[in-house]
C-alpha cells in the first residue's frame, strides 16, 4: 500500500480530500505555488488539462494561443514597463512570452498585464483555447493555467514539458521578446 501511494504521489495522480496537499510551497488561501517553482509538479492542474505534443499541435491547428510564462530575472522597469532582459529566451514559434505571470502572487500591474494579454490573444473569446508552458518541472505554467481559469477561460491547457520537451522532440525554437508591461499613468499636471 505504501508503495502504491508513493507511486501515485510521484505521478501526480493522488486524489485526496481538500487540504491534503498542504505544502509550505503552496499558499493555503489561493492554492497557487508561491516558491520553489523549479521542481517536479506533483499535483493535477486546476482549471485546465495537461497536454502533450500531439495535442499542442492539434490545438495550434484550432487557433490556440500559446503563452510562455518563463520568468525573467531582470524584471521590468516600473517607469517604462520595458523588460530588463538578463536572460535570452527561446520559445515555441508563434508563442507570446509573458514573463513573471506564473508567480504565485502578482502585483496589480502584472495581474492586469496577464488579463489584458489573454483578452488580446483570444480576441475576447473566453472559449478560445489557451496553451500555457514554461520549462519542464516548472510550477509557473501550472499557476498560469489556474489563474486563466479563474478569469473565466474555459479551454485552458498545460503543456508541462514546455520548451524542454519541444527541444527534445527536435522542434525549432525562436528568440522571444516579451511585450512591455503597460506604463504607469502619469497624473496630469495641474496649474493654480
Phi, psi and omega in degrees: 000318179297318179297320179295317179296316178299319179294319180296317178296315182298325181267358178076021183261356183292122176254124184223176180294156177307140180087350182288344180265026182305131180209143177294346180273349179254136175287120184296333181282315185261334184084000178282148172286129186245356177197170182053055185291330180267086179203157177305134179273114188254002181245149173294149181285137181266131176089358181208190181227137177287137180227156175255185183305313181301322180288325176298316178301315180297315181295322176300319178297335178271004179089021179297146172268131177261130185234115178268125183247022179305131180290168178230119184301331184280346183066197179237155179284121183295336180281316186258338184082358179285142180282138174270095188281099175278318182246136173285152180232128170255134185227176178292132180307132179090351181282155173254130181265116177243087183298152170072353183282357177264004177295159181290329175231139179238142171288166185301325182292316178289327176297319178292323177300313179298308182298319180297317180290324177296318177298319180294314183293330182262359184056035178077006181265102182289357175264355178288138182291142176236131178243118180256144178203169177212252173235173174295150179056051180226123181281348184296318179290328175299313177299318183296322177299312180300318181292318179296319178297321178295335177278358176101006178284132188262340180241080185246130185232151181238113175268087189296332180285340175052209183294334176297312179294323178298312181295318180297336177273013180059038176258145183286150172245161178230153178298141182241147171231124181284146174291149180292155172283135180308135182294156177295141174288132178270131177296142179290142178291141177248147177246144179237000000 
